[in-house]
Amino acid sequence: MNCAARMVHVDEVWERIIEIWLEAFVDDTRGEVEDFLNMVCRGTDEYCFVWDEDGVPVSVTFALPAECVLAGGERISLRYIYAAATAHSHRGCGIFPRLLEYVHRYSAEQGIDAMFLHPAGTGLEKYYEQLGYRPCFCIEEQVMTRREFLAAILPSPTGAVVEWPEYITNYAAHSASREGGGMICTGGGHALCVPQGDELLIRDWRCAADGGYELAAAVDGAFGAETLRIRMPAVAGQSVRNYGWVYPLDGNVGRLIDTNGDGLPYMGLVLD
């Protein structure tokens, strides 16, 4: 049996990617997967990686570009591991760690400083820690009434913050709009909003220090939700949760992210 990891253009393995994706993420639809492939991956062969057995992909992941801007202005190049999935018939065989090792090696050769990801659950947190990832990016999550939201002074990022390319931001906004939400933007910042039952989830809240009231009013005008769940930047001493795990490819990048000021590193625009 011939086994190998490789980088591919999504058009080359389009149907097989969709098959593995939908088998792993059963709540997703073909249309949603195709939107991602078209809006994020089409036109490049640098983001999609597969593990082949006898020429057939059995595991797939994406390594999406981003940058981490430190409090002092220094920029660290990142790749975000997204939609990692292995065909049910090949799970438990140790395939994905070998694919991820290949992605790490390829990214390091391209001069990327670190990989990062959002584990979907405690079990995956422990799994990725065994593969060398460690907690880094944090959020604070609050549930507020409409009145509390409009009166609150919500934080802006004060530490390291991830910046995404415009086409990934556009994809996140498009995905939210499919769920009845969208990206609300003002001169003071943006809020990525998704209705979830009786709540409005603000998946990413980012505003300038003096732009919170304007942005909150715009969100209220668009949705008028009576209950809001807000993910926002966190600072040391608050009730925070780990949200993003990082794997340094450069020996110094972990130290730089950890010592960037009083604010905690914030990733935002999580594609979850």
C-alpha positions as CSV (number, residue, x, y, z in Angstrom):
1,M,0.0,0.0,0.0
2,N,1.4,3.4,-1.0
3,C,0.8,6.1,1.7
4,A,1.8,9.7,1.6
5,A,0.9,13.2,2.7
6,R,0.7,16.0,0.1
7,M,-0.6,19.5,-0.6
8,V,-3.4,19.6,-3.1
9,H,-5.5,22.0,-5.1
10,V,-9.1,21.6,-4.0
11,D,-10.4,21.1,-7.6
12,E,-8.2,17.9,-7.8
13,V,-10.0,16.2,-4.9
14,W,-13.2,18.2,-4.7
15,E,-15.7,15.4,-4.3
16,R,-13.5,13.4,-1.9
17,I,-13.0,16.4,0.4
18,I,-16.8,16.9,0.5
19,E,-17.4,13.2,1.2
20,I,-14.9,13.1,4.1
21,W,-16.1,16.5,5.5
22,L,-19.8,15.6,5.6
23,E,-19.0,12.2,7.1
24,A,-17.1,13.9,10.0
25,F,-19.3,17.1,10.4
26,V,-22.8,15.7,10.1
27,D,-24.5,19.1,10.8
28,D,-22.9,20.7,7.8
29,T,-24.4,20.7,4.3
30,R,-22.9,20.3,0.9
31,G,-23.7,23.9,0.1
32,E,-21.8,25.1,3.2
33,V,-18.7,23.0,2.3
34,E,-18.8,24.3,-1.3
35,D,-19.0,27.9,-0.1
36,F,-15.9,27.4,2.0
37,L,-14.0,25.7,-0.8
38,N,-15.0,28.4,-3.3
39,M,-14.6,31.5,-1.1
40,V,-11.4,30.4,0.8
41,C,-9.5,27.7,-1.1
42,R,-10.2,28.0,-4.8
43,G,-7.4,29.6,-6.7
44,T,-4.6,28.5,-4.4
45,D,-2.9,25.2,-3.7
46,E,-1.3,26.2,-0.4
47,Y,-4.2,25.6,2.1
48,C,-5.4,22.0,1.6
49,F,-3.5,18.9,2.7
50,V,-4.5,15.3,2.4
51,W,-3.2,11.9,3.4
52,D,-3.4,9.4,0.5
53,E,-3.6,5.6,0.5
54,D,-3.1,4.2,-2.9
55,G,-3.8,7.6,-4.4
56,V,-7.1,8.1,-2.6
57,P,-7.4,10.8,0.1
58,V,-8.5,9.3,3.5
59,S,-7.7,12.3,5.7
60,V,-7.8,16.1,5.1
61,T,-7.1,19.3,6.8
62,F,-6.8,23.0,5.9
63,A,-4.0,25.4,7.0
64,L,-5.4,28.9,6.6
65,P,-3.3,32.0,6.7
66,A,-3.4,34.7,9.4
67,E,-1.1,36.9,11.4
68,C,-0.8,37.6,15.1
69,V,-0.1,41.3,15.9
70,L,1.7,41.7,19.2
71,A,1.0,44.6,21.6
72,G,4.3,46.2,20.4
73,G,3.3,45.9,16.7
74,E,5.5,42.9,15.8
75,R,3.8,40.5,13.5
76,I,3.9,36.7,13.7
77,S,2.8,34.6,10.7
78,L,0.3,31.8,11.5
79,R,-1.6,29.0,9.9
80,Y,-5.0,27.9,11.3
81,I,-5.7,24.2,11.3
82,Y,-9.4,23.9,10.2
83,A,-11.9,21.2,9.3
84,A,-9.5,18.3,10.1
85,A,-11.2,15.1,9.3
86,T,-10.4,11.4,8.6
87,A,-12.7,9.0,6.8
88,H,-14.5,6.7,9.3
89,S,-12.9,3.6,7.6
90,H,-9.4,4.9,8.5
91,R,-9.9,6.3,12.0
92,G,-7.8,5.0,14.9
93,C,-4.8,4.2,12.6
94,G,-2.7,7.2,13.5
95,I,-3.1,8.8,10.1
96,F,-4.0,12.3,11.1
97,P,-0.9,12.9,13.4
98,R,1.3,12.0,10.4
99,L,-0.6,14.4,8.1
100,L,-0.4,17.2,10.7
101,E,3.4,16.5,11.1
102,Y,3.7,17.0,7.3
103,V,1.7,20.3,7.5
104,H,4.0,21.5,10.3
105,R,7.1,20.7,8.3
106,Y,5.8,22.3,5.1
107,S,4.7,25.4,7.0
108,A,8.1,25.8,8.7
109,E,9.8,25.5,5.4
110,Q,7.6,28.4,4.1
111,G,8.8,30.6,7.0
112,I,5.6,30.3,9.1
113,D,6.1,31.0,12.8
114,A,3.3,29.0,14.4
115,M,0.2,26.9,13.8
116,F,-3.0,27.4,15.8
117,L,-6.4,25.8,16.1
118,H,-9.6,25.8,18.1
119,P,-10.3,22.3,19.7
120,A,-14.0,21.5,19.7
121,G,-14.2,20.0,23.1
122,T,-12.2,18.8,26.1
123,G,-11.3,15.5,24.4
124,L,-9.7,17.3,21.4
125,E,-7.9,19.7,23.7
126,K,-6.1,16.8,25.3
127,Y,-5.5,15.2,21.9
128,Y,-3.8,18.2,20.4
129,E,-1.8,18.8,23.6
130,Q,-0.4,15.3,23.1
131,L,0.6,16.5,19.6
132,G,2.5,19.5,21.0
133,Y,-0.1,22.2,21.0
134,R,-0.7,24.3,24.1
135,P,-3.3,26.9,25.2
136,C,-2.6,30.4,24.1
137,F,-5.6,32.5,22.9
138,C,-8.3,33.3,25.4
139,I,-11.8,34.8,25.4
140,E,-14.3,36.0,28.0
141,E,-17.8,35.0,27.4
142,Q,-20.7,36.9,28.9
143,V,-24.5,36.5,28.7
144,M,-26.3,39.9,28.9
145,T,-29.8,41.2,28.7
146,R,-30.5,43.8,26.0
147,R,-30.4,46.6,28.5
148,E,-27.1,45.4,30.0
149,F,-25.6,45.1,26.6
150,L,-26.4,48.6,25.5
151,A,-25.1,50.0,28.8
152,A,-21.9,47.9,29.1
153,I,-18.4,49.1,28.2
154,L,-17.2,46.0,26.4
155,P,-13.4,45.5,26.1
156,S,-11.3,46.0,23.0
157,P,-8.1,43.8,22.5
158,T,-5.1,45.1,24.4
159,G,-2.8,42.2,23.9
160,A,-1.8,40.1,20.9
161,V,-4.6,39.8,18.3
162,V,-5.1,37.6,15.2
163,E,-5.8,39.4,12.0
164,W,-7.4,37.4,9.1
165,P,-7.2,38.0,5.4
166,E,-10.2,39.9,4.0
167,Y,-11.5,36.8,2.1
168,I,-11.6,34.8,5.3
169,T,-13.4,37.6,7.0
170,N,-15.9,37.7,4.1
171,Y,-16.4,34.0,4.4
172,A,-17.1,34.2,8.1
173,A,-19.7,37.0,7.4
174,H,-21.3,34.9,4.7
175,S,-21.5,31.9,6.9
176,A,-23.2,34.0,9.6
177,S,-25.7,35.4,7.1
178,R,-26.7,31.8,6.1
179,E,-27.8,31.4,9.7
180,G,-29.8,34.6,9.8
181,G,-26.9,36.7,11.2
182,G,-24.1,38.7,9.7
183,M,-21.2,41.0,10.3
184,I,-22.2,44.4,11.8
185,C,-19.5,47.0,11.1
186,T,-19.2,50.6,12.3
187,G,-16.3,53.1,12.5
188,G,-15.6,51.7,15.9
189,G,-15.3,48.0,15.0
190,H,-17.2,44.9,14.1
191,A,-19.4,42.2,15.6
192,L,-20.0,38.8,14.0
193,C,-23.5,37.8,15.0
194,V,-25.4,34.5,14.7
195,P,-28.9,34.0,16.1
196,Q,-29.1,30.8,18.2
197,G,-32.6,30.1,19.4
198,D,-33.6,32.8,21.9
199,E,-30.1,34.2,22.1
200,L,-27.9,36.3,19.7
201,L,-24.4,34.9,19.7
202,I,-21.8,37.5,19.0
203,R,-19.0,35.2,17.9
204,D,-16.4,37.9,17.5
205,W,-16.5,41.3,19.2
206,R,-13.8,43.8,18.3
207,C,-13.9,47.5,18.7
208,A,-11.8,50.5,19.4
209,A,-11.6,51.7,23.0
210,D,-14.2,54.5,22.3
211,G,-16.4,52.6,19.8
212,G,-18.3,50.2,21.9
213,Y,-21.5,52.1,22.3
214,E,-21.8,52.8,18.6
215,L,-21.2,49.2,17.7
216,A,-23.7,47.9,20.4
217,A,-26.4,50.3,19.1
218,A,-25.8,49.0,15.5
219,V,-26.1,45.4,16.7
220,D,-29.3,46.2,18.6
221,G,-30.7,48.0,15.6
222,A,-30.1,44.9,13.4
223,F,-31.3,42.2,15.7
224,G,-33.0,43.7,18.8
225,A,-32.2,40.5,20.7
226,E,-33.4,40.4,24.4
227,T,-30.5,38.0,25.4
228,L,-27.0,38.1,24.0
229,R,-24.0,35.8,24.4
230,I,-20.8,37.6,23.7
231,R,-17.3,36.3,23.1
232,M,-14.9,39.1,23.6
233,P,-11.2,39.8,24.3
234,A,-10.1,39.0,27.9
235,V,-7.7,40.6,30.3
236,A,-5.8,38.9,33.1
237,G,-7.8,38.5,36.3
238,Q,-11.2,38.1,34.6
239,S,-13.1,34.9,34.2
240,V,-11.6,33.7,31.0
241,R,-11.4,30.4,29.0
242,N,-8.8,29.0,26.7
243,Y,-10.0,29.1,23.2
244,G,-7.1,28.7,20.8
245,W,-4.1,26.3,21.0
246,V,-0.8,27.1,19.4
247,Y,2.1,25.1,18.1
248,P,5.3,27.1,17.7
249,L,7.4,26.4,14.6
250,D,9.9,29.0,15.7
251,G,11.5,28.6,19.2
252,N,10.8,32.2,20.2
253,V,7.2,32.6,19.1
254,G,5.7,31.1,22.3
255,R,7.7,33.4,24.4
256,L,6.6,36.4,22.3
257,I,2.9,35.6,22.5
258,D,3.1,35.0,26.3
259,T,4.8,38.3,27.1
260,N,3.0,40.8,25.0
261,G,1.4,43.0,27.8
262,D,-1.5,42.9,30.3
263,G,-4.0,41.8,27.7
264,L,-4.4,38.1,26.8
265,P,-4.0,36.9,23.2
266,Y,-7.3,37.0,21.3
267,M,-8.0,35.2,18.0
268,G,-11.5,36.2,17.1
269,L,-13.5,35.3,14.0
270,V,-13.3,31.6,15.0
271,L,-14.5,29.4,12.1
272,D,-16.4,27.0,14.3
